[in-house]
Amino acid sequence: MEIESLIQQIGELDEAVRKHINTHRYQVDLLKDSSNWNQICSSLDVIGDTIYAIGSYEAADFPKDYGLQYIYTYGLLQALFLQQDAIRHLSEAFGIELASSQILLDIRGIRNASIGHPTKQKQKGTRFYNHISRVSMSKAGFDLLRYSEPREYDMVNVDIPTMVREQLSEIITGYTEIANKLSEADRMHKEKYKDSLLQDVFPSAMGYFFEKIGQGIWSRSSGDRAFGQSNLRMLKETYEKFETTLNERNELSEYTEFDLGEYFHAVKRLDEYLSGDNDLLNEIDARIYWTYLRNEHSSFVQIAKEIDEHYQS
């Protein structure tokens, strides 16, 4: 498969993982462990950065200047090395154990011998002294000369395009395993709540609640006031249940929490008016609070509908 196509697949997997961690119900839990969250973000960024580096190496002309040839070669090998670390640390943060394949270990070995510890490398009890053959360097790779104690030297031909394709394929395998686990976690979460609609928190009698609360405001009858206050209490209980249900599903965003705070404030002020506990509130104030509660209710119903639709999809 072409390198460009492999890069595109990694980009799609990256998008899926980022979408998961930025979904509020999962982000709430992830942010509880700041170190783990930072590891996830760092790993995702490094994978993306190394993909840019590999893509640019693939697209650019190989320089004629020897110094830049070394920079290009060093940079490409280091990008592969960092990318391996990043996918391993990303899987670790999600509690997934990814075993390094022999392909990745071989690529890592080439990097270590070429640019990691070339001048004195100990490998399986043998010391190697390595260097890149300058005249052999090209975009397609280079010859690595390796001297060791028991024998004079070896020459390893490093095929960069093949190495890149093999690593990207392995990264896709690991990334797919991570994305599949997150997708399964999402499926299980939705399955748990899909038959319990948030909209059902709001009873069909909500319109009746608002009507009787209104009558309690403009009526001079103490009985109407008391009945209006009891309906206001039921309205409050309904919204407390709504807030609790959102919390249970990790769906209570900071924006909704702020709006609910304002809603409960209006309920409290209206209760003070109906009970006569606040002499500073007059009927006009009460009607303003009542209008706010009635009108704002539809926005919370819409939030419930949108969440329900997402869980049903």
Backbone hydrogen bonds, N-H to C=O, Kabsch-Sander energy under -0.5 kcal/mol:
donor,donor_aa,acceptor,acceptor_aa,energy
6,L,2,E,-1.9
7,I,3,I,-2.6
8,Q,4,E,-1.8
9,Q,5,S,-1.9
10,I,6,L,-2.0
11,G,7,I,-2.1
12,E,8,Q,-1.8
13,L,9,Q,-2.0
14,D,10,I,-2.6
15,E,11,G,-2.0
16,A,12,E,-1.7
17,V,13,L,-2.2
18,R,14,D,-2.6
19,K,15,E,-2.3
20,H,16,A,-1.7
21,I,17,V,-2.4
22,N,18,R,-1.6
23,T,20,H,-1.4
26,Y,23,T,-1.7
27,Q,23,T,-2.8
28,V,24,H,-2.3
30,L,26,Y,-2.2
31,L,27,Q,-2.6
32,K,29,D,-1.0
33,D,30,L,-1.3
34,S,32,K,-0.7
37,W,33,D,-2.5
38,N,34,S,-2.6
39,Q,35,S,-2.0
40,I,36,N,-2.2
41,C,37,W,-2.5
42,S,38,N,-2.7
43,S,39,Q,-2.4
44,L,40,I,-2.5
45,D,41,C,-2.3
46,V,42,S,-2.5
47,I,43,S,-2.3
48,G,44,L,-2.3
49,D,45,D,-2.9
50,T,46,V,-2.7
51,I,47,I,-1.8
52,Y,48,G,-1.8
53,A,49,D,-2.1
54,I,50,T,-2.7
55,G,51,I,-2.7
56,S,52,Y,-2.5
57,Y,53,A,-2.2
58,E,54,I,-2.4
59,A,55,G,-1.9
60,A,56,S,-2.4
69,Q,65,D,-2.1
70,Y,66,Y,-2.1
71,I,67,G,-2.0
72,Y,68,L,-2.9
73,T,69,Q,-2.5
74,Y,70,Y,-3.6
75,G,71,I,-2.7
76,L,72,Y,-2.3
77,L,73,T,-2.2
78,Q,74,Y,-2.5
79,A,75,G,-2.2
80,L,76,L,-1.9
81,F,77,L,-1.9
82,L,78,Q,-2.8
83,Q,79,A,-2.2
84,Q,80,L,-1.8
85,D,81,F,-1.8
86,A,82,L,-2.5
87,I,83,Q,-2.2
88,R,84,Q,-1.8
89,H,85,D,-2.6
90,L,86,A,-2.3
91,S,87,I,-2.1
92,E,88,R,-2.0
93,A,89,H,-1.9
94,F,90,L,-1.1
95,G,92,E,-1.5
96,I,91,S,-3.2
98,L,96,I,-0.8
99,A,97,E,-0.7
105,L,101,S,-2.2
106,D,102,Q,-2.5
107,I,103,I,-2.1
108,R,104,L,-2.6
109,G,105,L,-2.2
110,I,106,D,-2.1
111,R,107,I,-2.3
112,N,108,R,-2.6
113,A,109,G,-2.3
114,S,110,I,-2.3
115,I,111,R,-3.0
116,G,111,R,-1.6
117,H,112,N,-3.6
120,K,117,H,-0.6
121,Q,128,F,-3.0
122,K,120,K,-0.5
123,Q,121,Q,-0.6
123,Q,126,T,-3.3
126,T,123,Q,-1.7
128,F,121,Q,-3.7
129,Y,147,Y,-2.8
130,N,118,P,-3.7
131,H,145,L,-2.0
133,S,143,D,-2.9
134,R,132,I,-0.7
136,S,133,S,-1.0
137,M,133,S,-0.6
137,M,134,R,-1.2
138,S,141,G,-2.2
141,G,138,S,-1.3
142,F,158,V,-1.4
144,L,156,V,-3.2
145,L,131,H,-2.7
145,L,143,D,-0.6
146,R,154,D,-3.0
147,Y,129,Y,-2.7
148,S,151,R,-1.0
149,E,127,R,-0.9
154,D,146,R,-2.9
156,V,144,L,-2.8
157,N,155,M,-0.5
158,V,142,F,-3.2
158,V,156,V,-0.7
159,D,157,N,-0.7
160,I,140,A,-1.5
160,I,158,V,-1.0
163,M,159,D,-2.4
164,V,160,I,-2.9
165,R,161,P,-2.5
166,E,162,T,-2.6
167,Q,163,M,-2.3
168,L,164,V,-2.8
169,S,165,R,-2.0
170,E,166,E,-1.8
171,I,167,Q,-2.7
172,I,168,L,-2.3
173,T,169,S,-1.8
174,G,170,E,-2.2
175,Y,171,I,-3.0
176,T,172,I,-2.6
177,E,173,T,-1.7
178,I,174,G,-1.9
179,A,175,Y,-2.9
180,N,176,T,-2.6
181,K,177,E,-1.8
182,L,178,I,-2.2
183,S,179,A,-2.4
184,E,180,N,-2.3
185,A,181,K,-2.1
186,D,182,L,-2.1
187,R,183,S,-2.3
188,M,184,E,-2.5
189,H,185,A,-2.0
190,K,186,D,-2.3
191,E,187,R,-2.6
192,K,188,M,-1.8
193,Y,189,H,-1.1
194,K,190,K,-1.8
196,S,193,Y,-2.0
197,L,195,D,-0.6
200,D,197,L,-0.7
201,V,198,L,-1.9
202,F,199,Q,-1.4
206,M,203,P,-1.6
207,G,204,S,-0.6
209,F,205,A,-2.3
210,F,206,M,-2.1
211,E,207,G,-2.1
212,K,208,Y,-2.5
213,I,209,F,-2.2
214,G,210,F,-2.3
215,Q,211,E,-2.2
216,G,212,K,-1.8
217,I,213,I,-1.1
217,I,214,G,-0.6
218,W,214,G,-2.0
219,S,215,Q,-1.6
225,R,221,S,-1.9
226,A,222,S,-2.4
227,F,223,G,-2.3
228,G,224,D,-2.6
229,Q,225,R,-2.4
230,S,226,A,-1.9
231,N,227,F,-1.8
232,L,228,G,-2.0
233,R,229,Q,-2.0
234,M,230,S,-1.7
235,L,231,N,-2.1
236,K,232,L,-2.4
237,E,233,R,-2.4
238,T,234,M,-2.0
239,Y,235,L,-2.0
240,E,236,K,-2.3
241,K,237,E,-2.1
242,F,238,T,-1.9
243,E,239,Y,-2.4
244,T,240,E,-2.3
245,T,241,K,-2.6
246,L,242,F,-2.2
247,N,243,E,-2.1
248,E,244,T,-2.3
249,R,245,T,-1.3
250,N,247,N,-1.4
251,E,246,L,-3.2
252,L,246,L,-0.6
253,S,251,E,-1.4
257,E,253,S,-2.6
258,F,254,E,-1.8
259,D,255,Y,-2.3
260,L,256,T,-2.7
261,G,257,E,-1.9
262,E,258,F,-1.8
263,Y,259,D,-2.1
264,F,260,L,-2.8
265,H,261,G,-1.6
266,A,262,E,-2.1
267,V,263,Y,-2.0
268,K,264,F,-2.3
269,R,265,H,-2.2
270,L,266,A,-2.2
271,D,267,V,-2.2
272,E,268,K,-2.0
273,Y,269,R,-1.6
274,L,270,L,-2.4
275,S,271,D,-2.1
276,G,272,E,-0.8
276,G,273,Y,-0.6
277,D,272,E,-1.5
278,N,272,E,-1.1
281,L,278,N,-1.1
286,A,282,N,-2.2
287,R,283,E,-2.5
288,I,284,I,-2.0
289,Y,285,D,-2.3
290,W,286,A,-2.6
291,T,287,R,-2.7
292,Y,288,I,-2.2
293,L,289,Y,-2.5
294,R,290,W,-2.4
295,N,291,T,-2.6
296,E,292,Y,-2.9
297,H,293,L,-1.2
298,S,294,R,-0.5
298,S,295,N,-0.7
299,S,296,E,-0.9
300,F,296,E,-1.2
301,V,297,H,-2.0
302,Q,298,S,-2.0
303,I,299,S,-1.7
304,A,300,F,-2.2
305,K,301,V,-2.3
306,E,302,Q,-2.5
307,I,303,I,-2.2
308,D,304,A,-2.5
309,E,305,K,-2.6
310,H,306,E,-1.8
311,Y,307,I,-2.2
312,Q,308,D,-1.8
313,S,309,E,-1.1
